[in-house]
């Protein structure tokens, strides 16, 4: 069974506080993975 939209990023170091740029970058990476699956697996 596949896990669609699942992206795992292991932290290089433990961080509890992140700035806005880091959060936006992480969101962009996660949404990009989901978009790629949409294109590859669900194109009509």
C-alpha positions as CSV (number, residue, x, y, z in Angstrom):
1,X,0.0,0.0,0.0
2,X,1.4,3.4,-1.0
3,X,1.5,6.5,1.1
4,X,0.5,9.3,-1.2
5,X,1.8,12.7,-0.4
6,X,4.2,11.5,2.3
7,X,7.5,13.4,2.5
8,X,10.0,12.8,5.3
9,X,12.9,15.2,6.0
10,X,15.3,14.3,8.7
11,X,16.7,17.3,10.6
12,X,20.4,17.8,10.5
13,X,20.2,19.2,14.0
14,X,17.6,19.6,16.7
15,X,15.8,22.9,16.3
16,X,12.9,24.2,18.2
17,X,12.7,27.7,16.8
18,X,12.7,28.4,13.1
19,X,12.4,31.7,11.3
20,X,9.8,32.6,8.7
21,X,12.1,31.9,5.7
22,X,12.9,28.4,7.0
23,X,9.2,27.6,7.5
24,X,8.2,28.9,4.1
25,X,11.0,26.8,2.5
26,X,9.9,23.7,4.2
27,X,6.2,24.2,3.2
28,X,7.3,24.8,-0.4
29,X,9.3,21.5,-0.4
30,X,6.4,19.5,1.0
31,X,3.8,21.0,-1.4
32,X,6.2,20.5,-4.3
33,X,6.4,16.7,-3.5
34,X,2.6,16.5,-3.5
35,X,2.3,18.4,-6.7
36,X,4.9,16.1,-8.4
37,X,2.8,13.0,-7.4
38,X,-0.3,14.7,-8.8
39,X,1.5,15.2,-12.1
40,X,3.1,11.7,-12.3
41,X,0.4,9.5,-10.9
42,X,-2.9,11.3,-11.6
43,X,-2.5,13.1,-14.9
44,X,-5.5,12.7,-17.2
